[in-house]
Amino acid sequence: MTPTTATPRSRLDPEPVARRDFLGIASLASFLAAMLFAGLGVLRLPKAAVLASPAKKFSVALPDSLAAGEAFVPPGRSVAVFRDQEGVYAVSLICTHLGCIVKPGQSGFECPCHGSQFAADGSVLRGPAPKALPWLAVSVRGGECVVDESAIIPAGTKVSG
Amino acid sequence: MSTTAPENSPLRRFLHNLLQSPWHVRDAALRSGLPTTDRTRSNFVFGNVFLHLHSVRTHRWSLRWSTTWGLGLAATAAFLIALVSGVLLMFYYKPYPEAAYDSIKDIHFVVPTGRFIRNIHRWSANVMVVAVLLHMARAFYTAAYRKPREFNWLIGMGLLVVTLGLSFTGYLLPWDQLAYWAITIGANIAQSPREVTDAVGITETFDPGGLQRELLLGSDIVGEEALIRFYVLHVMLLPLALVSLLAVHFWRIRKDGGMTRPSDADQRLAPKADVYPVFTEAPQKTYQLAAIVKGASPAVGRGPENTVPSMPHLFYAELGVLMLTVLVCLALSMISDAPLKELANPSVPENPAKAPWYFLGLQELVAYSAFMGGVGIPMIVVIGLGLIPFLDREEAETGAWFGGPGGLRLVARSAVFGLASVLGIEAFAIRFGWLREWFPEIPQLVITAVNPGTLLAAIYAAYSLWIVRRYGSARAGALALFTCFLCGFVVLTVIGTHFRGPNWTFYWSPADWPRH
């Protein structure tokens, strides 16, 4: 410490940080740091570890009269199940554009919201949809099909049974 | 008025005080008597916690209708109406799927005046959006965003976003088909950055779109989690954000020097009988407040020569705007009922599924590619609007309508150009289709990026850059760009609202929609 015998300090000059100020600032800073990290932790709150959504797996019996290439939409589900000579397969009906439910037609699918059109295998023909309609995993168990809406499989995969 | 108390009997004194109490309450509330003199009028303003937001005296330029058209106040009034009617609706509304729909039906058909309150809520929200947009246009065209008001322009942008957020979150609450599918589309727009991450192939590791959608919905479907989230946002977080921003917005109006007025405002105003120099008899001396404030902001030595007392001049004008806004909301509520479709059905989309009208311009762009139309273009617009006060650092003609090089002629020309461009691009896309119709094998990234909206934004930007060069002025470019933006917004909104039917197909009139 050097004694300040030189020019007296003006009242308008900023004051040096005193010991009390330093302790005050330090405690405030540690408090803010603690709050910051607590806040960062709480940021995880809106993203639940388990999402509240209905079961993605369901089983359904296909009607005997279902023709080859004709879509069967289980009630309350956004999936079209098909059966032809090669086997059973399921295509998601949720439009890849903005999530509307596409309508199965004679030769593919049509979205009512923004006019996207998909071929029978789900690939995009027209409109703003960025991706093909995904094919979903199907397994056949004792005459019933089990469809897993959360399992996407390569297009063209058909299960015989 | 109170008279002196009789001294003789305690009972008579008691009776006298009892009879006088209404006047005593009034005097106690007003603190300084009726606002009849300059002094008591001043006290009326700064002695009142709600009114002291205003200055005691108001410049006559600020009171001209053409200065503001009362639009900011109309937006605030509409918000207050929505606040009151919304709180009333909360007594009956239940934020749970199906129960929500039933409670809205109860409000509509069973609750006395419920339908009317709901109509008022819906119409005041619409009036608020219109007023906010017009208020922004007013602030822009009078160059009121200029220094020192740049920050308040940014706060205003925040208010616009929160206003739209309030409308969007409120749209889901009835839980009918309209609500469900509009929010499904909205949530998937939030997810649309996936179009880009998918095309680049990094969605597995970096998926901001999926995160946004999940934070919004709290699930991977629009269900009870989404409804309670939207409810909390709608009745709590967003109103709080709006009120906080409003407080800053109002406070900054005062701090930034009141309403923008041209430098020659005092000369342009005709003399008025009851305006007199306040400081005529004050000592001709100025005071330096150097130790307290930096700069030359205090009005020392500048007499408020052309100001009138805020009470009654400003307050009566504000009251007029307030009453007019209430009147408009009431009239609209009597003419038209808020819609309520069938209960939300997750397997059958509403066709056409339309968002609130002020989002239909975006929905029109989204129909070409989700990411650019729903995220890219809005972000470009918000950034562009926010940059205006920092690019235009000019000073000439601040506070004058359409002030700046080119003036009204440039605005009219830009309007013609803006309308022609947007109509041309839309007509072309409707008639001939867009990229995938011509080149089925085109990469998705091109479809995502090259939206008619992208093209339009590029044309508008090029046009206004040309104007900047031609006039040698950023203000001229801003006039051109903002006018084009307004034209694009209006035309796209009208097309999305009126000319799009089932499957988002173009129809000249809703009467031509196929019935099924």
Chai-1 contact restraints between the chains, C-beta under 6 A:
chainA,res_idxA,chainB,res_idxB,connection_type,confidence,min_distance_angstrom,max_distance_angstrom,comment,restraint_id
A,P46,B,L215,contact,1.0,0.0,6.0,A-B,restraint_1
A,L51,B,S219,contact,1.0,0.0,6.0,A-B,restraint_2
A,L51,B,D220,contact,1.0,0.0,6.0,A-B,restraint_3
A,A52,B,S219,contact,1.0,0.0,6.0,A-B,restraint_4
A,A52,B,E225,contact,1.0,0.0,6.0,A-B,restraint_5
A,S53,B,S219,contact,1.0,0.0,6.0,A-B,restraint_6
A,S53,B,D220,contact,1.0,0.0,6.0,A-B,restraint_7
A,S53,B,I221,contact,1.0,0.0,6.0,A-B,restraint_8
A,H97,B,A370,contact,1.0,0.0,6.0,A-B,restraint_9
A,L98,B,I185,contact,1.0,0.0,6.0,A-B,restraint_10
A,L98,B,N188,contact,1.0,0.0,6.0,A-B,restraint_11
A,L98,B,A370,contact,1.0,0.0,6.0,A-B,restraint_12
A,G99,B,T184,contact,1.0,0.0,6.0,A-B,restraint_13
A,G99,B,N188,contact,1.0,0.0,6.0,A-B,restraint_14
A,C100,B,P349,contact,1.0,0.0,6.0,A-B,restraint_15
A,I101,B,S347,contact,1.0,0.0,6.0,A-B,restraint_16
A,I101,B,P349,contact,1.0,0.0,6.0,A-B,restraint_17
A,P112,B,P349,contact,1.0,0.0,6.0,A-B,restraint_18
A,P112,B,N351,contact,1.0,0.0,6.0,A-B,restraint_19
A,P112,B,N503,contact,1.0,0.0,6.0,A-B,restraint_20
A,C113,B,P349,contact,1.0,0.0,6.0,A-B,restraint_21
A,C113,B,A353,contact,1.0,0.0,6.0,A-B,restraint_22
A,H114,B,A367,contact,1.0,0.0,6.0,A-B,restraint_23
A,H114,B,W504,contact,1.0,0.0,6.0,A-B,restraint_24
A,G115,B,N503,contact,1.0,0.0,6.0,A-B,restraint_25
A,G115,B,W504,contact,1.0,0.0,6.0,A-B,restraint_26
A,P128,B,A367,contact,1.0,0.0,6.0,A-B,restraint_27
A,P128,B,Y368,contact,1.0,0.0,6.0,A-B,restraint_28
A,P128,B,S369,contact,1.0,0.0,6.0,A-B,restraint_29
A,P130,B,E195,contact,1.0,0.0,6.0,A-B,restraint_30
A,P130,B,Q444,contact,1.0,0.0,6.0,A-B,restraint_31
